[in-house]
Each structure stands twice: as C-alpha cells, then as structure tokens.
Amino acid sequence: MESSGTEIISVKVASSEATSRVLTKRRSALWRAAQQAPRALSVISVVTILVLVVLAFIFAPGARAFQETFFNLHQLRETVFGDPSLNIPPIWGAFAKNIELFMVAEPIILILALGVALIRNATSPLMAGPRVLCTIYVDIARGLPLILVVQAVFFGFPALALPFVSSRTWFQYGLFCLVFCYTAYVSEVYRAGVMSVPNSQLLAGRAIGLTEGQLLRHVTVPQAVRVVVAPLINDFVSLQKDTAIISVGAGVIELLRQVEINEQIWFTDTPFVIAGILFLIVCVPLTRLADALLARDVRTRLAGGTRPTSRRRWRARASAEEIAQVVGA
C-alpha cells in the first residue's frame, strides 16, 4: 500500500511538471505570435513610406536637375579625392581640422565645466563671490550665440593689440570660443547630476567621518558623472557640428570653408552633401553610444527590482480559460 501511494504521488508530480511545460510552451508560442504581427505591420508601414518618398524624388519633374545639383557623381569623387588640375585638395585634410579642434576642446570643457558646477553648488560663505561670478558667466555664455562669440574673438582680440592676447593662432581663438560657450552648457549638465545625488548619501558619508572634499571625490562626483554621461555625449555631438562655425571668423580652410570653395567652382551643392555625410559619420555613432549608455544606466538602476518586461506582463495576463483548455487536453 505504501509503495502504491508513492507511485501515485510520483505520477501526479510528473503530470504536474508535464502540464507546466506544456503551459510554458503554449504561452511562449502565443506571445511570439502576438508580438510578430504588430512588429511586421510597423516595419511594413515604415518601408512603404520610405519607398514612396524615394519614388517621389525619382519621378519628380525636376529629378534630373536635383540629382545634378546634390548628387553629381563626378563632383562627389573630386570632392572626396581632390583634383590637382582645379587646385582642389581632398576634403579629408579640411575635415581633420574640425576633428582636431573637437578632440582638444572636449577634455578642456569637461574639466572646466565640472569646476564651474561645483562652485555654483557650493554653500560655503567663502564661495559666495566665485559663485556669483560663475552664475554671471553661465548666463552670458549660454545666452550668446556661438557665431557672435566667434566674431567678437577673431576680430576684437587682435584689435586690442595686447602682446599675449592679440597674437594667437586661429586654432587657439577657435578653441577659446568653443570652450567659452560649451563650458557653460556642460556645467549645467554636471550641476543637474550633482543635485540628483540623494541627500542620504551625503549624510551617510558625513556619518563615517568623510570631509567635504572626500565627499565630493568619493560620493558626489562619481554618482553625478554616471548620471550625466549620456547627456554629455549629446552635448559633444553638438560641439562637433559647431566646429564648422569657427571658419566664419578664422578664415581657415576647414570642412565648411572647403566645400564653399568647391561650390563656387561648380555652382552646385554636391560638396555640402559630402560635408553632411562626414559629420553624420562622426555624430551618429556618438548618438547611438549615448542611447546605449542611457539604457545600461537604466538597467543598472533597475537591477534587482521588480519592473516586469513586456513578456512577463503578457504572461501575467494568461487567462484561466487557456489553462483549463490545456489541462483538459
């Protein structure tokens, strides 16, 4: 009798496990089917719209003129590789000036902006003067368009006739313009990150005997930087694009000025298309990196939490009728 009871229990356990596996497979299949239809419909809709837009450009009455103006293959080739007979250098050399300016300005902005943000958030009475000064600087730098700053620096500083200020190169003037404007923007991003650090973290640091400097180094700044990494990358995408504005005052042949010269030779806008593509090659990966870092930060913050995925939410809505159908089968 005891052996018979054990066998009955084993059969029931096996039956329960089999039913659970069947339910899991059934739910997975239904979930995949429910997700595939909306996904396919979305993809088909987007592809259809893109095809219609392309066809509108191809069969437009002025399609030939549009192609000659913006996508002239001969001019595309000569813009990229240069043409010694027309004294047109390859566009890579001009674009390298933009990249160099961007790469030098970025770390300087990161360091100075962090200092400005910490000064503006300081509560010590001794920092009242620097705090007011930084506030005035941020208001001015954020309120002035970069092109006005470029005009003022490139034409105003040489007119001062000062030994050190008035004899700088175009690169140094351009670097100053970018750092002056973008330090203000990035400092506000840092400041938002610093203010997002929970006060409980600071109280815990003080409870274990950390000084204010140690709190900044070990608690405030690390947590603030983690929060603002993605917004910082977005600011540097804008910085990369704004390096083209420096040519307005510098007179140096960087990317924008080079394509303007090419445009005056051919009287078409094909060189500007190449310039746009080069900027996209740099900016699009940075944008995707910002999205990836933001998604990783969200996953990190939710680690160990109870936020359900869409699949889990769908499974949670499985009806008793479905379970009864499977069990009955």
Steps between C-alpha positions, in 0.01 A plus 500: 500500500783736588673426169175557313453840670852604408443406138176704491682805640781456243248477218325817619830688526602388152160598366526843665846558351382394156200733525730786606730439200204492264366824645840667469539396137145604419544842658836555328351413162201728554725784619723472193196496273353803677829693460569409138185649350543857637874490425443392141229763453730772637791399276278478191354845570842664538641328189195602299539865600871496416434342161236762422739780595775356280261454210382859541859621458571265208191583295475868591505736198826654622666174605778535243584853608486395866745217436742727314485757779536277807628161380731567207722190501795671331498781755454256785815317393704816456382642833607188687829427320588846369590626154849650453404650162237718674716550810243315712655311794338187647234588752656277766768758579240769566287266710805408708510859629145462632587171668816644654312800640230273640743255661700775674195696617314204648727412797554868585123556509446194719750619762401867507126425498531271802678775691232756409223260604660425837553871569139580418380223733735601783326626815801636686491877569857522372377389156234771470714720273614221263144366497359833382778534243433150360128570486558817298737314267251217440218744427711693248658198330169317462322810375746594225492312168830337415528690172493834686773378736709395198460842341589681823808286570650481151450868421504652849798334668752595227375860517599519869870490402591312818824300478356166611133532405528654153761269350329163530439256214161423349501164679547661842229759435263231374577282801427790733161564334388138529624464858342830603154404371488128569647512850186687606270240341689202639528655847120506520491132406752423774307717744180305434689176562647628827158611620355158416722326756272403795562696818508171690826417323659820629367442851639146498839632388508758776394234752812294428724807534558608139600863447328719240785442257482125548124513451547672165770257392350171617124561511365802311711517183503124416123472532436826314727407209328163460166673465610761245716293265230472232405872509869590481543297183203681346667833579818383333305402190394864479859607568624298204249666269573849631868475409384598151400845632863583582574556130271804507763699686815295456527507123667159525410237243323242711216278380230765458730750331639231268155397378411867450805535274401188307144629467627824347695299240214276389195708607332190645428382854658157466799591726259588779351151477848353556552731799171387649592135454834550675335666798246218514780241502631657820175607668273199445728251684528746789121528514459123502767476771302748711186287460689183592652659811161635604340157457779338699455750781126424510573127518751558777257707703228239458726206583332293766175691461159367410440688177347241266590469135229512236522124468450448872207740504346310210547168677342640815181560303462133401139412559361215704315383189828437316637302795181298520516422128857372524434299815189351343692403191 
